[in-house]
Amino acid sequence: MNWDAVSSLAELVGAMAVVVSLVYLIRQIKLNSDLVQQNSRHIEGTIYHSTNSVFLNWHALIAGDREVAPIWMRFLGSDSLEPEERVRAHALVTMLFLSYEADFVQVGLGVSKRNSLDYPSFKLMLEREAVTNWWEKNGQRIFTQEFREAVDTVKNRLQRDALVKSKSTAAA
C-alpha cells in the first residue's frame, strides 16, 4: 500500500469522525434544549403555585379567622376601626399588596407571564375608597418605585374610566 492511499484513507476516516462528532453534538444540543425547556416549564409551574399559595393563604386568613373578616369588611366599608383593628387592617392590606408586588417582580424578571395587576380582583380592590386612601398614605413608604408606578397607572385608568362612565350616565 502506498502512502497516498494511506493518506486518503486517513482523510476519509477523519472526515467521517468529524461528521459523527457533529451528529453527536447536534443530538446533545437538542437534548440540552429539551431539558432547559422542561426546567423552564417546571419553574413557571412552581412560581404559579407559589404565587397562588400566597393569595390562597391571605384569603384563608380572612375566611378562617372570625375576628379578621369583620375587621376587613369594616375597613373596606371605610367604617371606623379601633386602634388595634387599624393595625390589623394595615397588616392585611400590606400583605395583599406585597403579594401583588411579588407577582409583579416575577413578571418583570420574565419568570412569570401573568400580571395580577390586570386581574379583575385587583381592580375591584383598587376601586374601594379605603384601599385607595391606604395606598396614597402608605404606598410610597413600603413598595418599590416600579410597583408604585404600575399600581398608580391602573388606579388612574380606573378613575378615568369611572369618570367617563359617570358622565355618560349623567348625559343619558
C-alpha positions in Angstrom: 0.0 0.0 0.0 1.4 3.3 -0.9 1.5 6.5 1.2 -1.0 8.3 -1.0 -3.7 5.7 -0.4 -3.0 5.7 3.4 -3.2 9.4 3.4 -6.5 9.4 1.5 -7.9 6.7 3.8 -6.8 8.7 6.9 -8.5 11.8 5.5 -11.7 9.8 4.8 -11.7 8.4 8.4 -11.0 11.9 9.8 -13.9 13.4 7.8 -16.2 10.6 9.0 -15.1 11.3 12.5 -16.0 15.0 12.1 -19.4 14.1 10.7 -20.1 11.6 13.6 -18.9 14.3 16.1 -21.2 16.9 14.6 -24.2 14.5 14.7 -23.4 13.7 18.3 -23.1 17.4 19.1 -26.4 18.2 17.4 -28.1 15.5 19.4 -26.6 16.7 22.7 -27.7 20.3 21.9 -31.2 19.1 21.2 -31.3 17.1 24.4 -30.0 20.0 26.4 -32.6 22.3 24.8 -35.4 19.9 25.7 -34.1 19.8 29.3 -33.9 23.5 29.5 -37.5 23.9 28.2 -38.7 21.3 30.7 -36.9 23.0 33.5 -38.4 26.3 32.5 -41.9 24.9 32.5 -41.2 23.4 35.9 -40.0 26.8 37.2 -43.1 28.5 35.8 -45.3 26.0 37.4 -43.5 26.4 40.8 -43.8 30.2 40.6 -47.5 29.9 39.6 -48.1 27.6 42.5 -46.1 29.8 44.9 -48.0 32.9 43.9 -51.3 31.2 44.2 -50.3 29.9 47.6 -49.6 33.4 48.8 -53.0 34.6 47.7 -54.7 31.5 49.0 -53.1 31.9 52.4 -54.3 35.5 52.5 -57.8 34.5 51.7 -57.7 31.7 54.2 -56.7 34.2 56.8 -59.7 36.3 56.1 -62.1 33.4 55.8 -60.7 31.4 58.7 -60.5 33.9 61.5 -63.7 35.2 63.0 -62.0 38.3 64.2 -60.2 39.2 60.9 -63.1 39.0 58.5 -65.2 41.7 60.2 -62.2 44.0 60.5 -61.5 43.6 56.8 -65.2 44.3 56.0 -65.3 47.4 58.2 -62.0 48.6 56.6 -63.4 48.1 53.1 -66.6 49.9 54.1 -64.5 52.9 55.4 -66.0 52.3 58.9 -64.2 53.4 61.9 -61.8 50.9 63.5 -60.3 50.6 66.9 -56.5 51.3 67.1 -55.8 47.5 67.2 -58.1 46.9 64.3 -56.4 49.6 62.3 -53.1 47.8 62.8 -54.6 44.5 61.7 -56.2 46.1 58.7 -53.0 47.8 57.8 -51.2 44.5 58.0 -53.8 42.8 55.8 -53.6 45.4 53.1 -49.8 45.4 53.3 -49.7 41.6 53.0 -52.0 41.7 50.0 -50.1 44.4 48.2 -46.8 42.6 48.9 -48.2 39.6 47.3 -49.2 41.6 44.2 -45.7 43.2 44.2 -44.0 39.8 44.3 -46.1 38.7 41.3 -45.2 42.0 39.6 -41.5 41.5 40.1 -41.7 37.9 38.7 -43.4 39.3 35.6 -40.6 41.9 35.3 -38.0 39.3 35.6 -39.6 37.2 32.8 -40.2 34.2 35.0 -44.0 34.6 35.1 -46.3 35.6 32.3 -49.4 36.5 34.3 -49.7 40.0 35.7 -52.0 40.0 38.6 -52.4 43.8 38.3 -54.6 43.1 35.3 -56.9 40.8 37.3 -60.4 42.0 38.0 -60.0 41.2 41.7 -57.1 43.7 41.9 -59.0 46.3 40.0 -62.1 45.8 42.2 -59.9 46.2 45.3 -58.4 49.4 44.0 -61.8 50.9 43.3 -62.5 50.8 47.1 -62.0 54.2 48.7 -60.4 52.7 51.8 -57.8 50.9 49.7 -57.1 53.9 47.6 -56.7 56.0 50.7 -54.4 53.4 52.3 -52.3 53.3 49.1 -51.9 57.0 48.9 -50.8 57.1 52.6 -48.6 54.0 52.6 -47.6 53.0 49.1 -44.7 55.4 48.9 -43.2 54.1 52.2 -43.4 50.4 51.6 -43.2 49.5 47.9 -40.7 49.8 45.1 -41.0 52.7 42.7 -41.7 50.4 39.7 -44.5 48.7 41.5 -46.0 52.0 42.7 -45.9 53.4 39.2 -47.7 50.3 37.9 -50.3 50.4 40.6 -50.8 54.2 40.0 -51.3 53.5 36.3 -54.0 51.0 37.0 -55.6 53.3 39.6 -55.6 56.3 37.3 -57.1 54.3 34.5 -59.9 53.0 36.8 -60.6 56.6 38.0 -60.6 57.9 34.4 -63.0 55.1 33.3 -65.3 55.8 36.3 -65.4 59.5 35.4 -66.2 58.7 31.7 -68.9 56.3 32.8 -70.5 58.7 35.2 -70.5 61.5 32.6 -72.1 59.1 30.0 -74.7 58.0 32.6 -75.5 61.6 33.5 -75.9 62.6 29.9 -78.3 59.7 29.3 
